[in-house]
Amino acid sequence: MNLIILTKEQADNIRGRYGRYSALDPIELPDGMFMLPEDCLKDNDLKDAYKKMEDAVKANGIKELIELSKANEVKAGEYYIDDISLVPEKIEEATSNLIKCIKDSTEIDVNDSKIFLTMYPQAITTKIIK
């Protein structure tokens, strides 16, 4: 999944109801930035927010949310989802956390605060992956 990265100001500016059935509520990332799924740019109900989202893409770019279990190494500045138990039939039991890497490493230990910045609990990240 790709993420539109937003500053707090951009997130506050984008947050709200759009179209007939939609709303945008950017999720805060461990580093104080915010995110929306890139797929929001394809939702016709969000067309009134396209300009704001496109401005954020120009300013901050798009980042890939990488499944940690598929990574051989981690890179500083990248966002990962710790998907150790993401099994569709056990989604309620899943332990997934949103993580930002702060130091390149080939040793992947999510509990190492020298490599990873704040992990988010499942309650917050479940809405990202569903």
Backbone atoms as SQL, in Angstrom:
CREATE TABLE atoms (id INTEGER PRIMARY KEY, chain TEXT, resi INTEGER, resn TEXT, atom TEXT, x REAL, y REAL, z REAL);
INSERT INTO atoms VALUES
  (1, 'A', 1, 'MET', 'N', 0.843, -1.168, 0.000),
  (2, 'A', 1, 'MET', 'CA', 0.000, 0.000, 0.000),
  (3, 'A', 1, 'MET', 'C', 0.890, 1.234, 0.000),
  (4, 'A', 2, 'ASN', 'N', 0.506, 2.226, -0.779),
  (5, 'A', 2, 'ASN', 'CA', 1.240, 3.475, -0.809),
  (6, 'A', 2, 'ASN', 'C', 0.516, 4.530, 0.025),
  (7, 'A', 3, 'LEU', 'N', 1.318, 5.389, 0.649),
  (8, 'A', 3, 'LEU', 'CA', 0.788, 6.405, 1.555),
  (9, 'A', 3, 'LEU', 'C', 1.056, 7.807, 1.033),
  (10, 'A', 4, 'ILE', 'N', 0.059, 8.676, 1.151),
  (11, 'A', 4, 'ILE', 'CA', 0.261, 10.106, 0.932),
  (12, 'A', 4, 'ILE', 'C', 0.710, 10.645, 2.282),
  (13, 'A', 5, 'ILE', 'N', 1.866, 11.264, 2.315),
  (14, 'A', 5, 'ILE', 'CA', 2.416, 11.791, 3.558),
  (15, 'A', 5, 'ILE', 'C', 2.009, 13.262, 3.695),
  (16, 'A', 6, 'LEU', 'N', 1.544, 13.629, 4.889),
  (17, 'A', 6, 'LEU', 'CA', 1.043, 14.979, 5.153),
  (18, 'A', 6, 'LEU', 'C', 1.709, 15.571, 6.391),
  (19, 'A', 7, 'THR', 'N', 1.902, 16.875, 6.377),
  (20, 'A', 7, 'THR', 'CA', 2.312, 17.559, 7.598),
  (21, 'A', 7, 'THR', 'C', 1.064, 17.716, 8.466),
  (22, 'A', 8, 'LYS', 'N', 1.220, 18.126, 9.707),
  (23, 'A', 8, 'LYS', 'CA', 0.063, 18.344, 10.585),
  (24, 'A', 8, 'LYS', 'C', -0.860, 19.403, 9.982),
  (25, 'A', 9, 'GLU', 'N', -0.286, 20.462, 9.455),
  (26, 'A', 9, 'GLU', 'CA', -1.077, 21.540, 8.848),
  (27, 'A', 9, 'GLU', 'C', -1.881, 21.014, 7.643),
  (28, 'A', 10, 'GLN', 'N', -1.232, 20.232, 6.792),
  (29, 'A', 10, 'GLN', 'CA', -1.936, 19.659, 5.643),
  (30, 'A', 10, 'GLN', 'C', -3.040, 18.703, 6.098),
  (31, 'A', 11, 'ALA', 'N', -2.753, 17.895, 7.118),
  (32, 'A', 11, 'ALA', 'CA', -3.754, 16.954, 7.640),
  (33, 'A', 11, 'ALA', 'C', -4.964, 17.703, 8.187),
  (34, 'A', 12, 'ASP', 'N', -4.706, 18.765, 8.946),
  (35, 'A', 12, 'ASP', 'CA', -5.815, 19.563, 9.491),
  (36, 'A', 12, 'ASP', 'C', -6.636, 20.195, 8.377),
  (37, 'A', 13, 'ASN', 'N', -5.974, 20.604, 7.301),
  (38, 'A', 13, 'ASN', 'CA', -6.641, 21.248, 6.167),
  (39, 'A', 13, 'ASN', 'C', -7.490, 20.252, 5.368),
  (40, 'A', 14, 'ILE', 'N', -7.042, 19.002, 5.296),
  (41, 'A', 14, 'ILE', 'CA', -7.738, 17.973, 4.521),
  (42, 'A', 14, 'ILE', 'C', -8.853, 17.300, 5.323),
  (43, 'A', 15, 'ARG', 'N', -8.678, 17.199, 6.633),
  (44, 'A', 15, 'ARG', 'CA', -9.623, 16.469, 7.481),
  (45, 'A', 15, 'ARG', 'C', -11.041, 17.018, 7.320),
  (46, 'A', 16, 'GLY', 'N', -11.997, 16.106, 7.124),
  (47, 'A', 16, 'GLY', 'CA', -13.398, 16.522, 7.045),
  (48, 'A', 16, 'GLY', 'C', -14.220, 15.652, 6.118),
  (49, 'A', 17, 'ARG', 'N', -15.486, 16.050, 5.962),
  (50, 'A', 17, 'ARG', 'CA', -16.418, 15.313, 5.118),
  (51, 'A', 17, 'ARG', 'C', -16.313, 15.793, 3.676),
  (52, 'A', 18, 'TYR', 'N', -16.471, 14.846, 2.748),
  (53, 'A', 18, 'TYR', 'CA', -16.414, 15.157, 1.322),
  (54, 'A', 18, 'TYR', 'C', -17.483, 14.363, 0.602),
  (55, 'A', 19, 'GLY', 'N', -17.985, 14.941, -0.477),
  (56, 'A', 19, 'GLY', 'CA', -18.970, 14.237, -1.283),
  (57, 'A', 19, 'GLY', 'C', -20.183, 13.850, -0.472),
  (58, 'A', 20, 'ARG', 'N', -20.814, 12.813, -0.936),
  (59, 'A', 20, 'ARG', 'CA', -22.058, 12.383, -0.301),
  (60, 'A', 20, 'ARG', 'C', -21.837, 11.421, 0.869),
  (61, 'A', 21, 'TYR', 'N', -20.812, 10.576, 0.757),
  (62, 'A', 21, 'TYR', 'CA', -20.646, 9.511, 1.741),
  (63, 'A', 21, 'TYR', 'C', -19.266, 9.419, 2.386),
  (64, 'A', 22, 'SER', 'N', -18.368, 10.318, 2.081),
  (65, 'A', 22, 'SER', 'CA', -16.972, 10.128, 2.483),
  (66, 'A', 22, 'SER', 'C', -16.468, 11.173, 3.463),
  (67, 'A', 23, 'ALA', 'N', -15.426, 10.787, 4.147),
  (68, 'A', 23, 'ALA', 'CA', -14.713, 11.701, 5.045),
  (69, 'A', 23, 'ALA', 'C', -13.241, 11.305, 5.036),
  (70, 'A', 24, 'LEU', 'N', -12.383, 12.268, 5.269),
  (71, 'A', 24, 'LEU', 'CA', -10.945, 12.013, 5.383),
  (72, 'A', 24, 'LEU', 'C', -10.508, 12.337, 6.802),
  (73, 'A', 25, 'ASP', 'N', -9.801, 11.405, 7.398),
  (74, 'A', 25, 'ASP', 'CA', -9.282, 11.588, 8.752),
  (75, 'A', 25, 'ASP', 'C', -7.863, 11.014, 8.772),
  (76, 'A', 26, 'PRO', 'N', -6.870, 11.828, 8.381),
  (77, 'A', 26, 'PRO', 'CA', -5.494, 11.330, 8.301),
  (78, 'A', 26, 'PRO', 'C', -5.020, 10.724, 9.621),
  (79, 'A', 27, 'ILE', 'N', -4.224, 9.677, 9.513),
  (80, 'A', 27, 'ILE', 'CA', -3.692, 8.968, 10.679),
  (81, 'A', 27, 'ILE', 'C', -2.299, 9.491, 10.983),
  (82, 'A', 28, 'GLU', 'N', -2.056, 9.789, 12.265),
  (83, 'A', 28, 'GLU', 'CA', -0.739, 10.290, 12.661),
  (84, 'A', 28, 'GLU', 'C', 0.290, 9.162, 12.635),
  (85, 'A', 29, 'LEU', 'N', 1.446, 9.482, 12.101),
  (86, 'A', 29, 'LEU', 'CA', 2.563, 8.542, 12.020),
  (87, 'A', 29, 'LEU', 'C', 3.495, 8.735, 13.213),
  (88, 'A', 30, 'PRO', 'N', 4.371, 7.793, 13.484),
  (89, 'A', 30, 'PRO', 'CA', 5.248, 7.876, 14.647),
  (90, 'A', 30, 'PRO', 'C', 6.143, 9.116, 14.684),
  (91, 'A', 31, 'ASP', 'N', 6.397, 9.724, 13.530),
  (92, 'A', 31, 'ASP', 'CA', 7.298, 10.872, 13.477),
  (93, 'A', 31, 'ASP', 'C', 6.571, 12.216, 13.483),
  (94, 'A', 32, 'GLY', 'N', 5.249, 12.208, 13.743),
  (95, 'A', 32, 'GLY', 'CA', 4.498, 13.459, 13.784),
  (96, 'A', 32, 'GLY', 'C', 3.887, 13.860, 12.452),
  (97, 'A', 33, 'MET', 'N', 4.242, 13.152, 11.384),
  (98, 'A', 33, 'MET', 'CA', 3.604, 13.377, 10.093),
  (99, 'A', 33, 'MET', 'C', 2.285, 12.598, 10.094),
  (100, 'A', 34, 'PHE', 'N', 1.503, 12.761, 9.034),
  (101, 'A', 34, 'PHE', 'CA', 0.217, 12.075, 8.921),
  (102, 'A', 34, 'PHE', 'C', 0.165, 11.357, 7.584),
  (103, 'A', 35, 'MET', 'N', -0.801, 10.441, 7.431),
  (104, 'A', 35, 'MET', 'CA', -0.912, 9.700, 6.189),
  (105, 'A', 35, 'MET', 'C', -2.351, 9.446, 5.800),
  (106, 'A', 36, 'LEU', 'N', -2.514, 9.280, 4.493),
  (107, 'A', 36, 'LEU', 'CA', -3.754, 8.793, 3.894),
  (108, 'A', 36, 'LEU', 'C', -3.350, 7.740, 2.872),
  (109, 'A', 37, 'PRO', 'N', -4.173, 6.737, 2.636),
  (110, 'A', 37, 'PRO', 'CA', -3.863, 5.788, 1.565),
  (111, 'A', 37, 'PRO', 'C', -3.892, 6.493, 0.210),
  (112, 'A', 38, 'GLU', 'N', -2.950, 6.160, -0.655),
  (113, 'A', 38, 'GLU', 'CA', -2.889, 6.775, -1.983),
  (114, 'A', 38, 'GLU', 'C', -4.182, 6.539, -2.768),
  (115, 'A', 39, 'ASP', 'N', -4.883, 5.455, -2.478),
  (116, 'A', 39, 'ASP', 'CA', -6.133, 5.150, -3.179),
  (117, 'A', 39, 'ASP', 'C', -7.195, 6.237, -3.003),
  (118, 'A', 40, 'CYS', 'N', -7.032, 7.100, -2.021),
  (119, 'A', 40, 'CYS', 'CA', -7.975, 8.214, -1.849),
  (120, 'A', 40, 'CYS', 'C', -8.008, 9.095, -3.104),
  (121, 'A', 41, 'LEU', 'N', -6.891, 9.112, -3.854),
  (122, 'A', 41, 'LEU', 'CA', -6.825, 9.922, -5.078),
  (123, 'A', 41, 'LEU', 'C', -7.661, 9.330, -6.212),
  (124, 'A', 42, 'LYS', 'N', -8.173, 8.115, -6.015),
  (125, 'A', 42, 'LYS', 'CA', -8.985, 7.460, -7.042),
  (126, 'A', 42, 'LYS', 'C', -10.474, 7.451, -6.689),
  (127, 'A', 43, 'ASP', 'N', -10.824, 7.951, -5.521),
  (128, 'A', 43, 'ASP', 'CA', -12.202, 7.920, -5.042),
  (129, 'A', 43, 'ASP', 'C', -12.954, 9.156, -5.542),
  (130, 'A', 44, 'ASN', 'N', -13.921, 8.945, -6.418),
  (131, 'A', 44, 'ASN', 'CA', -14.680, 10.072, -6.989),
  (132, 'A', 44, 'ASN', 'C', -15.408, 10.889, -5.935),
  (133, 'A', 45, 'ASP', 'N', -15.777, 10.266, -4.831),
  (134, 'A', 45, 'ASP', 'CA', -16.484, 10.987, -3.774),
  (135, 'A', 45, 'ASP', 'C', -15.563, 11.980, -3.063),
  (136, 'A', 46, 'LEU', 'N', -14.246, 11.840, -3.260),
  (137, 'A', 46, 'LEU', 'CA', -13.267, 12.722, -2.616),
  (138, 'A', 46, 'LEU', 'C', -12.711, 13.770, -3.577),
  (139, 'A', 47, 'LYS', 'N', -13.351, 13.931, -4.738),
  (140, 'A', 47, 'LYS', 'CA', -12.791, 14.824, -5.759),
  (141, 'A', 47, 'LYS', 'C', -12.588, 16.258, -5.261),
  (142, 'A', 48, 'ASP', 'N', -13.396, 16.695, -4.291),
  (143, 'A', 48, 'ASP', 'CA', -13.211, 18.049, -3.751),
  (144, 'A', 48, 'ASP', 'C', -11.918, 18.177, -2.941),
  (145, 'A', 49, 'ALA', 'N', -11.324, 17.055, -2.578),
  (146, 'A', 49, 'ALA', 'CA', -10.075, 17.068, -1.809),
  (147, 'A', 49, 'ALA', 'C', -8.855, 16.761, -2.675),
  (148, 'A', 50, 'TYR', 'N', -9.065, 16.431, -3.958),
  (149, 'A', 50, 'TYR', 'CA', -7.943, 16.049, -4.828),
  (150, 'A', 50, 'TYR', 'C', -6.828, 17.087, -4.829),
  (151, 'A', 51, 'LYS', 'N', -7.149, 18.343, -4.990),
  (152, 'A', 51, 'LYS', 'CA', -6.131, 19.403, -5.072),
  (153, 'A', 51, 'LYS', 'C', -5.278, 19.417, -3.802),
  (154, 'A', 52, 'LYS', 'N', -5.933, 19.330, -2.640),
  (155, 'A', 52, 'LYS', 'CA', -5.198, 19.333, -1.369),
  (156, 'A', 52, 'LYS', 'C', -4.284, 18.114, -1.268),
  (157, 'A', 53, 'MET', 'N', -4.796, 16.947, -1.682),
  (158, 'A', 53, 'MET', 'CA', -3.974, 15.733, -1.626),
  (159, 'A', 53, 'MET', 'C', -2.827, 15.806, -2.623),
  (160, 'A', 54, 'GLU', 'N', -3.090, 16.311, -3.825),
  (161, 'A', 54, 'GLU', 'CA', -2.039, 16.426, -4.838),
  (162, 'A', 54, 'GLU', 'C', -0.962, 17.408, -4.396),
  (163, 'A', 55, 'ASP', 'N', -1.354, 18.487, -3.707),
  (164, 'A', 55, 'ASP', 'CA', -0.371, 19.432, -3.168),
  (165, 'A', 55, 'ASP', 'C', 0.523, 18.741, -2.139),
  (166, 'A', 56, 'ALA', 'N', -0.069, 17.884, -1.311),
  (167, 'A', 56, 'ALA', 'CA', 0.718, 17.147, -0.310),
  (168, 'A', 56, 'ALA', 'C', 1.678, 16.184, -0.994),
  (169, 'A', 57, 'VAL', 'N', 1.231, 15.529, -2.062),
  (170, 'A', 57, 'VAL', 'CA', 2.093, 14.604, -2.808),
  (171, 'A', 57, 'VAL', 'C', 3.274, 15.365, -3.396),
  (172, 'A', 58, 'LYS', 'N', 3.020, 16.549, -3.962),
  (173, 'A', 58, 'LYS', 'CA', 4.109, 17.353, -4.533),
  (174, 'A', 58, 'LYS', 'C', 5.107, 17.760, -3.456),
  (175, 'A', 59, 'ALA', 'N', 4.611, 18.109, -2.272),
  (176, 'A', 59, 'ALA', 'CA', 5.478, 18.593, -1.197),
  (177, 'A', 59, 'ALA', 'C', 6.210, 17.463, -0.468),
  (178, 'A', 60, 'ASN', 'N', 5.533, 16.343, -0.251),
  (179, 'A', 60, 'ASN', 'CA', 6.082, 15.307, 0.618),
  (180, 'A', 60, 'ASN', 'C', 6.294, 13.956, -0.050),
  (181, 'A', 61, 'GLY', 'N', 5.756, 13.786, -1.237),
  (182, 'A', 61, 'GLY', 'CA', 5.904, 12.524, -1.944),
  (183, 'A', 61, 'GLY', 'C', 4.959, 11.443, -1.446),
  (184, 'A', 62, 'ILE', 'N', 5.148, 10.261, -1.989),
  (185, 'A', 62, 'ILE', 'CA', 4.362, 9.088, -1.616),
  (186, 'A', 62, 'ILE', 'C', 5.341, 8.052, -1.099),
  (187, 'A', 63, 'LYS', 'N', 4.993, 7.418, 0.004),
  (188, 'A', 63, 'LYS', 'CA', 5.837, 6.382, 0.602),
  (189, 'A', 63, 'LYS', 'C', 5.100, 5.051, 0.531),
  (190, 'A', 64, 'GLU', 'N', 5.861, 4.002, 0.356),
  (191, 'A', 64, 'GLU', 'CA', 5.291, 2.663, 0.368),
  (192, 'A', 64, 'GLU', 'C', 5.252, 2.160, 1.811),
  (193, 'A', 65, 'LEU', 'N', 4.127, 1.567, 2.194),
  (194, 'A', 65, 'LEU', 'CA', 4.024, 0.901, 3.487),
  (195, 'A', 65, 'LEU', 'C', 4.472, -0.541, 3.253),
  (196, 'A', 66, 'ILE', 'N', 5.608, -0.911, 3.835),
  (197, 'A', 66, 'ILE', 'CA', 6.249, -2.183, 3.553),
  (198, 'A', 66, 'ILE', 'C', 5.929, -3.199, 4.645),
  (199, 'A', 67, 'GLU', 'N', 5.607, -4.407, 4.232),
  (200, 'A', 67, 'GLU', 'CA', 5.375, -5.485, 5.199),
  (201, 'A', 67, 'GLU', 'C', 6.725, -5.915, 5.755),
  (202, 'A', 68, 'LEU', 'N', 6.883, -5.775, 7.053),
  (203, 'A', 68, 'LEU', 'CA', 8.167, -6.050, 7.694),
  (204, 'A', 68, 'LEU', 'C', 8.634, -7.492, 7.478),
  (205, 'A', 69, 'SER', 'N', 7.697, -8.425, 7.436),
  (206, 'A', 69, 'SER', 'CA', 8.087, -9.829, 7.266),
  (207, 'A', 69, 'SER', 'C', 8.693, -10.104, 5.900),
  (208, 'A', 70, 'LYS', 'N', 8.501, -9.205, 4.939),
  (209, 'A', 70, 'LYS', 'CA', 9.052, -9.382, 3.594),
  (210, 'A', 70, 'LYS', 'C', 10.356, -8.610, 3.389),
  (211, 'A', 71, 'ALA', 'N', 10.782, -7.899, 4.413),
  (212, 'A', 71, 'ALA', 'CA', 11.989, -7.076, 4.298),
  (213, 'A', 71, 'ALA', 'C', 13.221, -7.852, 4.749),
  (214, 'A', 72, 'ASN', 'N', 14.273, -7.785, 3.958),
  (215, 'A', 72, 'ASN', 'CA', 15.553, -8.394, 4.340),
  (216, 'A', 72, 'ASN', 'C', 16.407, -7.426, 5.148),
  (217, 'A', 73, 'GLU', 'N', 16.113, -6.155, 4.955),
  (218, 'A', 73, 'GLU', 'CA', 16.783, -5.088, 5.687),
  (219, 'A', 73, 'GLU', 'C', 15.807, -3.931, 5.795),
  (220, 'A', 74, 'VAL', 'N', 16.078, -3.008, 6.708),
  (221, 'A', 74, 'VAL', 'CA', 15.214, -1.848, 6.868),
  (222, 'A', 74, 'VAL', 'C', 16.027, -0.585, 6.611),
  (223, 'A', 75, 'LYS', 'N', 15.355, 0.417, 6.072),
  (224, 'A', 75, 'LYS', 'CA', 16.018, 1.664, 5.696),
  (225, 'A', 75, 'LYS', 'C', 15.452, 2.824, 6.499),
  (226, 'A', 76, 'ALA', 'N', 16.313, 3.688, 6.967),
  (227, 'A', 76, 'ALA', 'CA', 15.895, 4.873, 7.705),
  (228, 'A', 76, 'ALA', 'C', 14.937, 5.706, 6.856),
  (229, 'A', 77, 'GLY', 'N', 13.881, 6.189, 7.495),
  (230, 'A', 77, 'GLY', 'CA', 12.916, 7.038, 6.813),
  (231, 'A', 77, 'GLY', 'C', 11.751, 6.293, 6.192),
  (232, 'A', 78, 'GLU', 'N', 11.823, 4.962, 6.157),
  (233, 'A', 78, 'GLU', 'CA', 10.742, 4.170, 5.562),
  (234, 'A', 78, 'GLU', 'C', 9.741, 3.738, 6.631),
  (235, 'A', 79, 'TYR', 'N', 8.496, 3.553, 6.184),
  (236, 'A', 79, 'TYR', 'CA', 7.428, 3.092, 7.076),
  (237, 'A', 79, 'TYR', 'C', 7.178, 1.603, 6.832),
  (238, 'A', 80, 'TYR', 'N', 6.951, 0.879, 7.918),
  (239, 'A', 80, 'TYR', 'CA', 6.728, -0.562, 7.846),
  (240, 'A', 80, 'TYR', 'C', 5.479, -0.926, 8.635),
  (241, 'A', 81, 'ILE', 'N', 4.874, -2.042, 8.250),
  (242, 'A', 81, 'ILE', 'CA', 3.806, -2.604, 9.064),
  (243, 'A', 81, 'ILE', 'C', 4.326, -3.944, 9.559),
  (244, 'A', 82, 'ASP', 'N', 4.316, -4.096, 10.872),
  (245, 'A', 82, 'ASP', 'CA', 4.751, -5.333, 11.504),
  (246, 'A', 82, 'ASP', 'C', 3.564, -6.279, 11.450),
  (247, 'A', 83, 'ASP', 'N', 3.586, -7.153, 10.467),
  (248, 'A', 83, 'ASP', 'CA', 2.437, -7.994, 10.139),
  (249, 'A', 83, 'ASP', 'C', 2.647, -9.447, 10.530),
  (250, 'A', 84, 'ILE', 'N', 3.279, -9.670, 11.637),
  (251, 'A', 84, 'ILE', 'CA', 3.662, -11.017, 12.043),
  (252, 'A', 84, 'ILE', 'C', 2.497, -12.006, 11.987),
  (253, 'A', 85, 'SER', 'N', 1.320, -11.593, 12.414),
  (254, 'A', 85, 'SER', 'CA', 0.215, -12.557, 12.428),
  (255, 'A', 85, 'SER', 'C', -0.971, -12.087, 11.597),
  (256, 'A', 86, 'LEU', 'N', -0.704, -11.430, 10.496),
  (257, 'A', 86, 'LEU', 'CA', -1.799, -10.985, 9.631),
  (258, 'A', 86, 'LEU', 'C', -2.271, -12.137, 8.762),
  (259, 'A', 87, 'VAL', 'N', -3.247, -12.829, 9.234),
  (260, 'A', 87, 'VAL', 'CA', -3.847, -13.931, 8.504),
  (261, 'A', 87, 'VAL', 'C', -5.320, -13.571, 8.339),
  (262, 'A', 88, 'PRO', 'N', -5.834, -13.501, 7.099),
  (263, 'A', 88, 'PRO', 'CA', -7.205, -13.019, 6.876),
  (264, 'A', 88, 'PRO', 'C', -8.252, -13.619, 7.806),
  (265, 'A', 89, 'GLU', 'N', -8.186, -14.915, 8.048),
  (266, 'A', 89, 'GLU', 'CA', -9.216, -15.510, 8.895),
  (267, 'A', 89, 'GLU', 'C', -9.009, -15.233, 10.382),
  (268, 'A', 90, 'LYS', 'N', -7.861, -14.638, 10.732),
  (269, 'A', 90, 'LYS', 'CA', -7.586, -14.310, 12.130),
  (270, 'A', 90, 'LYS', 'C', -7.353, -12.811, 12.310),
  (271, 'A', 91, 'ILE', 'N', -8.003, -11.989, 11.496),
  (272, 'A', 91, 'ILE', 'CA', -7.740, -10.549, 11.537),
  (273, 'A', 91, 'ILE', 'C', -7.987, -9.948, 12.921),
  (274, 'A', 92, 'GLU', 'N', -8.940, -10.460, 13.654),
  (275, 'A', 92, 'GLU', 'CA', -9.219, -9.927, 14.984),
  (276, 'A', 92, 'GLU', 'C', -8.087, -10.222, 15.963),
  (277, 'A', 93, 'GLU', 'N', -7.316, -11.269, 15.691),
  (278, 'A', 93, 'GLU', 'CA', -6.214, -11.649, 16.571),
  (279, 'A', 93, 'GLU', 'C', -4.879, -11.068, 16.096),
  (280, 'A', 94, 'ALA', 'N', -4.892, -10.389, 14.969),
  (281, 'A', 94, 'ALA', 'CA', -3.642, -9.906, 14.371),
  (282, 'A', 94, 'ALA', 'C', -2.934, -8.911, 15.272),
  (283, 'A', 95, 'THR', 'N', -1.617, -8.968, 15.237),
  (284, 'A', 95, 'THR', 'CA', -0.826, -7.965, 15.942),
  (285, 'A', 95, 'THR', 'C', -0.048, -7.202, 14.883),
  (286, 'A', 96, 'SER', 'N', -0.623, -6.117, 14.422),
  (287, 'A', 96, 'SER', 'CA', 0.044, -5.313, 13.398),
  (288, 'A', 96, 'SER', 'C', 0.325, -3.933, 13.965),
  (289, 'A', 97, 'ASN', 'N', 1.495, -3.450, 13.694),
  (290, 'A', 97, 'ASN', 'CA', 1.910, -2.154, 14.202),
  (291, 'A', 97, 'ASN', 'C', 2.526, -1.331, 13.081),
  (292, 'A', 98, 'LEU', 'N', 2.258, -0.055, 13.094),
  (293, 'A', 98, 'LEU', 'CA', 2.841, 0.865, 12.138),
  (294, 'A', 98, 'LEU', 'C', 4.130, 1.396, 12.741),
  (295, 'A', 99, 'ILE', 'N', 5.224, 1.270, 11.983),
  (296, 'A', 99, 'ILE', 'CA', 6.552, 1.572, 12.503),
  (297, 'A', 99, 'ILE', 'C', 7.304, 2.458, 11.513),
  (298, 'A', 100, 'LYS', 'N', 8.144, 3.345, 12.029),
  (299, 'A', 100, 'LYS', 'CA', 9.051, 4.093, 11.155),
  (300, 'A', 100, 'LYS', 'C', 10.481, 3.714, 11.534),
  (301, 'A', 101, 'CYS', 'N', 11.251, 3.366, 10.523),
  (302, 'A', 101, 'CYS', 'CA', 12.655, 3.021, 10.739),
  (303, 'A', 101, 'CYS', 'C', 13.466, 4.307, 10.867),
  (304, 'A', 102, 'ILE', 'N', 14.343, 4.357, 11.864),
  (305, 'A', 102, 'ILE', 'CA', 15.166, 5.550, 12.055),
  (306, 'A', 102, 'ILE', 'C', 16.652, 5.288, 11.811),
  (307, 'A', 103, 'LYS', 'N', 16.992, 4.011, 11.520),
  (308, 'A', 103, 'LYS', 'CA', 18.390, 3.663, 11.274),
  (309, 'A', 103, 'LYS', 'C', 18.440, 2.449, 10.358),
  (310, 'A', 104, 'ASP', 'N', 19.230, 2.519, 9.294),
  (311, 'A', 104, 'ASP', 'CA', 19.404, 1.367, 8.409),
  (312, 'A', 104, 'ASP', 'C', 19.891, 0.167, 9.221),
  (313, 'A', 105, 'SER', 'N', 19.360, -1.011, 8.896),
  (314, 'A', 105, 'SER', 'CA', 19.786, -2.206, 9.616),
  (315, 'A', 105, 'SER', 'C', 19.438, -3.464, 8.836),
  (316, 'A', 106, 'THR', 'N', 20.277, -4.476, 8.987),
  (317, 'A', 106, 'THR', 'CA', 19.954, -5.793, 8.442),
  (318, 'A', 106, 'THR', 'C', 19.403, -6.687, 9.545),
  (319, 'A', 107, 'GLU', 'N', 19.505, -6.246, 10.788),
  (320, 'A', 107, 'GLU', 'CA', 18.937, -6.952, 11.941),
  (321, 'A', 107, 'GLU', 'C', 17.570, -6.340, 12.200),
  (322, 'A', 108, 'ILE', 'N', 16.524, -7.144, 12.104),
  (323, 'A', 108, 'ILE', 'CA', 15.169, -6.615, 12.250),
  (324, 'A', 108, 'ILE', 'C', 14.589, -7.067, 13.584),
  (325, 'A', 109, 'ASP', 'N', 14.600, -6.153, 14.538),
  (326, 'A', 109, 'ASP', 'CA', 14.036, -6.405, 15.860),
  (327, 'A', 109, 'ASP', 'C', 13.130, -5.231, 16.192),
  (328, 'A', 110, 'VAL', 'N', 11.812, -5.460, 16.143),
  (329, 'A', 110, 'VAL', 'CA', 10.859, -4.361, 16.343),
  (330, 'A', 110, 'VAL', 'C', 10.925, -3.768, 17.737),
  (331, 'A', 111, 'ASN', 'N', 11.572, -4.444, 18.653),
  (332, 'A', 111, 'ASN', 'CA', 11.682, -3.922, 20.011),
  (333, 'A', 111, 'ASN', 'C', 12.919, -3.051, 20.210),
  (334, 'A', 112, 'ASP', 'N', 13.734, -2.910, 19.181),
  (335, 'A', 112, 'ASP', 'CA', 14.963, -2.124, 19.270),
  (336, 'A', 112, 'ASP', 'C', 14.665, -0.662, 18.972),
  (337, 'A', 113, 'SER', 'N', 14.636, 0.167, 19.994),
  (338, 'A', 113, 'SER', 'CA', 14.297, 1.588, 19.823),
  (339, 'A', 113, 'SER', 'C', 15.408, 2.370, 19.113),
  (340, 'A', 114, 'LYS', 'N', 16.570, 1.743, 18.903),
  (341, 'A', 114, 'LYS', 'CA', 17.631, 2.406, 18.148),
  (342, 'A', 114, 'LYS', 'C', 17.384, 2.274, 16.643),
  (343, 'A', 115, 'ILE', 'N', 16.505, 1.345, 16.271),
  (344, 'A', 115, 'ILE', 'CA', 16.205, 1.108, 14.855),
  (345, 'A', 115, 'ILE', 'C', 14.808, 1.606, 14.490),
  (346, 'A', 116, 'PHE', 'N', 13.842, 1.377, 15.384),
  (347, 'A', 116, 'PHE', 'CA', 12.458, 1.715, 15.064),
  (348, 'A', 116, 'PHE', 'C', 11.884, 2.766, 16.006),
  (349, 'A', 117, 'LEU', 'N', 11.065, 3.623, 15.430),
  (350, 'A', 117, 'LEU', 'CA', 10.364, 4.655, 16.183),
  (351, 'A', 117, 'LEU', 'C', 8.967, 4.148, 16.511),
  (352, 'A', 118, 'THR', 'N', 8.409, 4.647, 17.569),
  (353, 'A', 118, 'THR', 'CA', 7.090, 4.295, 18.095),
  (354, 'A', 118, 'THR', 'C', 6.259, 3.367, 17.230),
  (355, 'A', 119, 'MET', 'N', 5.794, 2.319, 17.837),
  (356, 'A', 119, 'MET', 'CA', 4.911, 1.377, 17.161),
  (357, 'A', 119, 'MET', 'C', 3.479, 1.696, 17.559),
  (358, 'A', 120, 'TYR', 'N', 2.572, 1.609, 16.606),
  (359, 'A', 120, 'TYR', 'CA', 1.164, 1.842, 16.883),
  (360, 'A', 120, 'TYR', 'C', 0.470, 0.516, 17.136),
  (361, 'A', 121, 'PRO', 'N', -0.471, 0.493, 18.072),
  (362, 'A', 121, 'PRO', 'CA', -1.190, -0.747, 18.364),
  (363, 'A', 121, 'PRO', 'C', -2.172, -1.119, 17.264),
  (364, 'A', 122, 'GLN', 'N', -2.611, -2.363, 17.316),
  (365, 'A', 122, 'GLN', 'CA', -3.525, -2.901, 16.312),
  (366, 'A', 122, 'GLN', 'C', -4.788, -2.048, 16.168),
  (367, 'A', 123, 'ALA', 'N', -5.317, -1.536, 17.253),
  (368, 'A', 123, 'ALA', 'CA', -6.572, -0.783, 17.200),
  (369, 'A', 123, 'ALA', 'C', -6.502, 0.358, 16.195),
  (370, 'A', 124, 'ILE', 'N', -5.352, 0.975, 16.071),
  (371, 'A', 124, 'ILE', 'CA', -5.207, 2.089, 15.131),
  (372, 'A', 124, 'ILE', 'C', -4.926, 1.587, 13.727),
  (373, 'A', 125, 'THR', 'N', -4.081, 0.577, 13.584),
  (374, 'A', 125, 'THR', 'CA', -3.684, 0.146, 12.247),
  (375, 'A', 125, 'THR', 'C', -4.659, -0.803, 11.589),
  (376, 'A', 126, 'THR', 'N', -5.579, -1.368, 12.333),
  (377, 'A', 126, 'THR', 'CA', -6.550, -2.272, 11.724),
  (378, 'A', 126, 'THR', 'C', -7.320, -1.571, 10.619),
  (379, 'A', 127, 'LYS', 'N', -7.672, -0.297, 10.810),
  (380, 'A', 127, 'LYS', 'CA', -8.436, 0.399, 9.774),
  (381, 'A', 127, 'LYS', 'C', -7.597, 0.669, 8.532),
  (382, 'A', 128, 'ILE', 'N', -6.281, 0.613, 8.640),
  (383, 'A', 128, 'ILE', 'CA', -5.426, 0.803, 7.466),
  (384, 'A', 128, 'ILE', 'C', -5.443, -0.455, 6.597),
  (385, 'A', 129, 'ILE', 'N', -5.432, -1.610, 7.231),
  (386, 'A', 129, 'ILE', 'CA', -5.252, -2.848, 6.485),
  (387, 'A', 129, 'ILE', 'C', -6.542, -3.554, 6.119),
  (388, 'A', 130, 'LYS', 'N', -7.656, -3.143, 6.658),
  (389, 'A', 130, 'LYS', 'CA', -8.929, -3.809, 6.330),
  (390, 'A', 130, 'LYS', 'C', -9.443, -3.365, 4.985);
